[in-house]
Amino acid sequence: MIGKVKEELEKHIGKEVSIQYHLGRNKYETYQCVIKKLYNNIFLVEMKENGDLPVKSFSYTDIITKNIRIHF
């Protein structure tokens, strides 16, 4: 399962995506970002807007458990 997620993300390295992060109780944060690098357990994204954290990391299990949704 994680292998499939990694394969799909590899196709979009360097491209702009929208990530919707589930905060709980029907609350979401949405980020416009670029997928920068994939590692064994996590992947890094660079934020488009100048926020506090220019780079964020997420795990592949976040996608599987639907804590985050990525819109390509």
N, C-alpha and C positions, 0 to 999 in steps of 0.2 A: 504494500500500500504506500509506504513512504517513498519507495522507488518511483512509483508513478507520479507522485507529487513533485519529486525532484526533477524528473524528466520534463514535466510540463513547465516548471519554473525555468529550467535551462533554456527553453525556447524563447524566454522573455527577458533574459539578462540584458541590461542596458536600455530597456524600454520602459516607458512610463506606465504605471499601473495605479489603480485606486484600491486601497486596502481599507476595509471596514472592520474595526476592532470592537468586539462585543464587551461592554463593561458590566453587563448584568442589568436586570430589571428593565429591559427594552431600551437601554442606553447604548449608543454607539459613538465611536470617534472615527472620522474618515480622514485618511491621509492620501495625498497625491505624492507618489514617490517613484523612484527608479530602483529596480532590482540590481544590486551591485555584485554580490558574491554569494556562492553557495558553499556551505561546509557540510560535514557529516550529519550534524543534528540541527543546525540552524541556517538561516539565510539572512543576509544584511540588505537593508534598503536605505537609500539616501532620500531624505525629505526634500520636497520641492520648495516649500515655504520655509522661511528662516525662523525655525522654532528653537526651543531649548536644546533639543537633541538632533543634530543634523543627520545622524545615522541611528537606525533602530534595528534590533534583531528580533526575529520570530522563529519559532520552531515549526518543523513540518507537521508535528502533531497538533499544533494550533489550527492548521487548515483541516486536518482530518476530523477533529472534534468540533469544528465550526466556531471556534473562538474568534477566528478572523475569516473574512471572505475577501478574495482577490478578484477584481474585475479588470480583465485585460483589455 
